[in-house]
Amino acid sequence: MRSSTTVVFCAIDNLIPVSGKPLMGFPEFLESLTEAGISCVWLTSRNRHQLDSPLRKLGHTGPFIAEGGSCVYLAEDYFHLKPARTLRLGRFIGIPVATALPVAAEALDLVAEETGITVVPLRSLTPRELIQNTGLPRTEAESIRQRDFDELFFFAGASDADIEKFRKRAAHLKFSVRRHGSLWSLAVNPSVATCVRELRKLYDRALHTRAFSIALSTSSEAAELFPSCERSILLTDHASLEGVPSTPGGPTPKSLPLFSGETWSLALDAIQARHF
């Protein structure tokens, strides 16, 4: 456990690509957090298998929230006091929030049947079809569909109106449908806010005081993440903060340019000083 009482919740999908190198300066930023004793929690729409390589290469040993708020994943000995409700998921201890598969797969089939809109789950593709539809090498393409909670799919010949109809029906049934580039996911009862809340309780217990939470993300993750934390940093390629949520009753997010050479040092200074 780190010495600082600050915990950074960092959305990584736009900072660490599925293939290729992390955004320039981001690995050094993570190293600086470690040196400062500041805990960092990753937030991602990816699954635990896809994170194996980034976790190893960047030396991240802290918790992460995966599959879009479906589950919190912990190294077995990260917290001395264990959460009340956990699952063993590979080498991790999981705190489940969404309902585990195959429920999401069954929900996807239900919405497709009720709307008459054709969807293609990634689980149904051959290895060749999977590579063609994801554009990824075989190993990476295979790991993308090894989900614990949500179901990945794409629409087959659906119009924008069809997709909107599908999303509305899913929402009516209390299912969460999210877009990931050319792919989509459906999950049953995921919640980024619940994942953050569960982790904050664990940090409070471990630190014997109230942890101070800071969110860091691009705009695509801000709507779900920012209201769950006390302060927030928006990484943006434009100056506008319109439509970006802040903590209810709290301050406006601090905005930093995503591709500036000074961004990561400014973010670190703000986090360490809690100056927003």
C-alpha positions, 0 to 999 in steps of 0.5 A: 500500500502506498504512503499517500492518501491520494488515489488516482482513477485513470482511464487508460483506453486513449492513453495505451492503445491496443497495439503500439506504444503508450502516449508519450510521457504517460509511462513516466507519469505512472513512474512518478506516481509510484515514486510519490507513493500515490496509488493509481487505479486503471479504468478500461473497457478491455478485459483482463487478458488484454491487460496482461501485456500493459500491466507487465510492461508498465509495472502496474500492480494496483487495482484496475476496473475492467469491461466498462465498470463490470468488475474490480480486479485486485492482486491477491495481496494488494489489500490486507483486509479482503472485500466481502464479496469476491470471485477468483478470476485467473490470477486476480481477486475480482469484486463483481459489479455487473452480472457475469457471463453468460447472462449478457450473451443471453441478453444480447440475443433477447434484444436482437430477437425483440427488435429484429436487428441482426447482431454478430457476437464475437464469440460466434466468429471463426479465428479468420473472421475474428481477425478480419473484423477486428483488424488485430493479429490472431493472439490479440484478436482472440484475447479481445473476446475472452470476457468475464462479464460483457458481450462484444458484438457488431451490427450486421447491416444495421442503419443508424435508426436500427442501432438507436432502436436497439439501444433504446430497447436495451436501455428499457430492459436495463442493459448497458450498450456501449460503442467501442470503435466499430464494435459494441458491448452489452453488459447487465448492470455494470457501474463505474460509480459502484466500482470506484465506491467499492475501491474507495472503501477499501482504500479508506480501511487500508489507510485508516483515513478518508482517501482523496480521489482524483479522476484523470481521463479523456472526454469519452470516459469523463461522464461516468468517471468524474462524478465519482471522484472529488477532483478531476483532470480532463485530457483534451485536444480542445479548450471547451469543457462543455458537456463534461461533468464534474462532481455534483456541487464540486469544482470544474475539471482541470483541463490539460492538452492531451498532446502537450509535452508539459501535460504530465508534469502539470498533472503530477503537480496538480495531483501532488498539491491537490491544486485544481 
